[in-house]
Amino acid sequence: MGVSSNESIELCIFDLRRGQHEGQELDKILFFFPAGLPFSKQLSVIGLSEGLITFTRIFSPEAACEVIEAERHSHVFHEPEPDIWMVMVVEKSNDSEPIWRDDALRKVLKEIHSLFVMFHGSIRAMLEKEPGGELTRRHLYSFIMDYLRACKKPSPWDNCCCCYDFFVGKKLTLPSFRDCLKERGTVQMLTIGREAAIEVQSLVRVLESSAGNTPCYSLILFQDLLVSTTLSPDDTINLFAYAVLRLTPHALSSGASSWSYLRKGSTASNVAAESNITHPSSMSEGFYGSSDISSGEDNHYHVVRPLQSDKWSKGKDGYLVTDLWGAEVATWVFATPTVWLQQTGEKMYLCVFQHRSLTLMLLIPVSSIPNGEQGVVAVKQQVLENASHKILKVEEKLSKGWGGENAYHVSGYRYLLIDGDRNVSRASPATKVTTLTKESLLAMNKLRQEVELEKSRAKLESLNCEKDLEMCIRAKNNAWVISRVTRGNELYMVLEKANETLLYASDAVEKFSDRYCDGTFSVD
Amino acid sequence: MATRKPYFPARSRRFLPVAVADSLTLSMDSDSAFEFHESEIYDDSARVNSFECRGGSAVVKKKKGASEDAPSSPGSSGYAGEGGSSSATTGSQFEIQRQEIEDDDAAIQIDRISLSESHTSWIPGKRHLDEDDASLSWRKRKKHFFVLSHSGKPIYSRYGDEHRLAGFSATLQAIISFVENGGDSVKLVRAGRHQVVFLVKGPIYLVCISSTEEPYESLRGQLELIYGQMLVILTRSIDRCFEKNPKFDMTPLLGGTETVFSSLIHSFSWNPATFLHAYTCLPLAYVTRQAAGAILQDIADSGVLFAILMCRHKVISLFGAQKASLHPDDMLLLTNFVMSSESFRQADTYLMLLTTSSDAFYHLKDCRFRVEMVLLKSSVLSEVQRSLLNGGMHVEDLPPIPHSGSSNSGQHMLPSDSPDRFEEPNSGIGGPAGLWHFMYRSIYLDQYISSEFPSSLNTPQQQKR
């Protein structure tokens, strides 16, 4: 048996509109992890979820069921599309304090769905195209398993926080209290000086005019930080997440060596894990089409698996190439990757150029390029001609101004700043956060859970009025854990060496706010 | 039943009610009992020192067999179901007869005597009996409480008629047992503004569906109190009944007790004792309290375990023999029970005498008489009245603080996430440093004090906050 059936985590996706007839319940299930779990158990998880969705609809028709807390498990719910539900079941620890945070887990589900839609379109659309569900199930299975396996080499300046190695050993781990000072679904930006900003602006203009008159979009990253974007916030988040997973210099180099100190051993265990998952050793695994992973067998449909690792590499001209989207049969030219933008619903070609630490992503509407791959090649050429000089200049400037791995470290503080309006976050470097004690992190986790509750209540109350709030907790080890939310901005802070009094901790927060946040969080 | 224990361990003793005339007797589920007697004091400024006290006799019958010859009276509702099934048990069991108390002089007042304006519109007992789970108004209620048996039979519902909620009850039971079959037990479901809190106590399931913003722990505490109140009325022998017959229908046993539950649920929104697990005292001069305490101490030698003199929900004086202590939650439930009974509707001050010895039980009446005499002679009762009228502490009376930094006129609060504790700076109205309201709970004494609500918070909604 490939995957043990007492995994402490389960993840499932089901469609409420399907399988409503007696004997056809299995039709509801679109995805289930671990796939090896017997069907009866899968159905019981989904049955409970469905029952509670119906039950809560009686009292709360406008707000869907969000979480079920039981003694030993938590179920986290997310409805990304009407009647399509994602449920994650996690096992609680024996600690008295909660180690999970509902919102953090829900954000994982949100990210899975957003990325899926970016590459494959909506689940509902896919189901309508092929009502049997086979296609959808295969896509979901390969996509989510790739996502869960996605890894990022932990780099010395690992301040980009949205990627995780979900498989530690062979066990699936999810964001817990140790990640309380990170926020998924946000981008991390590089602060640049005025001069550099002007250079970047002009580079963007040149890039986007390379495809003639059609409106293009671009994303520029330095290391793993965002420098500029002309996309909508949601699309930015998705592409940023993908870039950090697969395209940035770190992501590219991570595949080369035994990349993770988290997994004992190197490629041997990689292979073992892979084969465990791909080998269809039970009927339920076959149900999800895992047998089709090895591309040789599948003859009539090529499932694009953009999250597969080690599939991108740097070409000679500086562009990144991949065979993930297949190749044209006659010419063996790799197909250019395509993605769907959420904002416009358009299908776009994705061209990625990289020079040292700078990564450029250019998105060109497919509809604007009449002659397919040849047209894309032409645009790429154009970009190189127009912009290569600028690219070099920008890269140089940014490298010079680069503060290094601990650029955003503020001594004495461990913090997380979130700008809710722009979906930008900044935090203490991960290496610094690990110096905090377990009690502090648990307290921060709890505090964030409370803040989430308050925020969601405020959202339900009135759409316009934003809630300003401040919460302070004294943790068991006498650390102060503070949170301030004001006008869409959030600040979370852990002060371990602060004084006894609340006043002192408050002052520390004020100082930080004045110095680094333009006084956003200071009390008037 | 096991060997008789001389004291109450914290919360395990439960009582059965018997009401005759103006005295209410509660009998224990083992061989012990205690008795309440009321002193009626008319809240009338012209007759502030006069009161009436009607003697009454308590009737308790101890039964070892199935036959019954308890006195009956018109309008009695008996626990017939209980009698039938208990005949086979080895321990002794009480047959109970409840009698409605008719006050022949005063019409039964619907409105409770209000402690603050927030109570004037509250009506005890159940309302909206016509609702069921299909009606929109029922779905929109802010806070539901349900009690059901483990076989899915509805026992109590705050809104709506239990019988019409059988289907809904079955749904709740299905959810709970489904999760239990998976080796887990469901605690909480959150959806938008609503929280559904589950509590399983043996064969009884309690559920609260609330869209108030109270934290999970508060709601769970409230369910525990409701369960406690149920045990006060029915004792733990219901566990045995369910063991024998899983489909046991408990609803008739609770017939006529809606007022008790509804007053308990109502107290969740105004009585801090419900979440502080502490009791509070009526402000009285030291001398007065001493006098009251002295007489209570005097009767202690006659086997009375606890003597508590109360004014509404505040304690005037309490005495426990041999350092035994009564858990504040028990006090709350007893008080609630007393105050929601018809016969005590007009009373402000009452005396509770608790004992576990059956000999002492028969002397309780004498004790009560003695206390009454002393209280009449002394000025305790009039002091109590005056205190009631004056009310408690007001934040406006606090001296203003010097502007040197931390204010200590507001007492420090224990870190509890109590929903209606707040300190908001507001210009103008309020005490020093803009303090509106404070509460202090002493862990050692199990007591709390709180200020009265200032005039700026005079609506029930604000006070509920």
HADDOCK unambig.tbl for C-alpha pairs under 7 A between the chains (distance, minus, plus):
assign (segid A and resid 56 and name CA) (segid B and resid 191 and name CA) 6.61 0.50 0.50
assign (segid A and resid 58 and name CA) (segid B and resid 139 and name CA) 6.86 0.50 0.50
assign (segid A and resid 59 and name CA) (segid B and resid 139 and name CA) 5.50 0.50 0.50
assign (segid A and resid 59 and name CA) (segid B and resid 140 and name CA) 6.90 0.50 0.50
assign (segid A and resid 60 and name CA) (segid B and resid 191 and name CA) 6.72 0.50 0.50
assign (segid A and resid 60 and name CA) (segid B and resid 192 and name CA) 6.80 0.50 0.50
assign (segid A and resid 60 and name CA) (segid B and resid 194 and name CA) 6.78 0.50 0.50
assign (segid A and resid 63 and name CA) (segid B and resid 191 and name CA) 6.02 0.50 0.50
assign (segid A and resid 63 and name CA) (segid B and resid 192 and name CA) 4.67 0.50 0.50
assign (segid A and resid 64 and name CA) (segid B and resid 191 and name CA) 5.50 0.50 0.50
assign (segid A and resid 64 and name CA) (segid B and resid 192 and name CA) 6.41 0.50 0.50
assign (segid A and resid 65 and name CA) (segid B and resid 190 and name CA) 6.18 0.50 0.50
assign (segid A and resid 65 and name CA) (segid B and resid 191 and name CA) 4.15 0.50 0.50
assign (segid A and resid 66 and name CA) (segid B and resid 190 and name CA) 5.65 0.50 0.50
assign (segid A and resid 66 and name CA) (segid B and resid 191 and name CA) 5.08 0.50 0.50
assign (segid A and resid 67 and name CA) (segid B and resid 189 and name CA) 5.78 0.50 0.50
assign (segid A and resid 67 and name CA) (segid B and resid 190 and name CA) 5.35 0.50 0.50
assign (segid A and resid 68 and name CA) (segid B and resid 188 and name CA) 5.84 0.50 0.50
assign (segid A and resid 68 and name CA) (segid B and resid 189 and name CA) 4.41 0.50 0.50
assign (segid A and resid 68 and name CA) (segid B and resid 190 and name CA) 6.48 0.50 0.50
assign (segid A and resid 69 and name CA) (segid B and resid 186 and name CA) 6.26 0.50 0.50
assign (segid A and resid 69 and name CA) (segid B and resid 187 and name CA) 5.64 0.50 0.50
assign (segid A and resid 69 and name CA) (segid B and resid 188 and name CA) 4.97 0.50 0.50
assign (segid A and resid 69 and name CA) (segid B and resid 189 and name CA) 6.14 0.50 0.50
assign (segid A and resid 70 and name CA) (segid B and resid 184 and name CA) 6.47 0.50 0.50
assign (segid A and resid 70 and name CA) (segid B and resid 185 and name CA) 5.33 0.50 0.50
assign (segid A and resid 70 and name CA) (segid B and resid 186 and name CA) 3.98 0.50 0.50
assign (segid A and resid 70 and name CA) (segid B and resid 187 and name CA) 4.87 0.50 0.50
assign (segid A and resid 70 and name CA) (segid B and resid 188 and name CA) 6.61 0.50 0.50
assign (segid A and resid 71 and name CA) (segid B and resid 184 and name CA) 5.94 0.50 0.50
assign (segid A and resid 71 and name CA) (segid B and resid 185 and name CA) 5.36 0.50 0.50
assign (segid A and resid 71 and name CA) (segid B and resid 186 and name CA) 6.25 0.50 0.50
assign (segid A and resid 71 and name CA) (segid B and resid 187 and name CA) 6.57 0.50 0.50
assign (segid A and resid 72 and name CA) (segid B and resid 184 and name CA) 6.02 0.50 0.50
assign (segid A and resid 457 and name CA) (segid B and resid 193 and name CA) 6.46 0.50 0.50
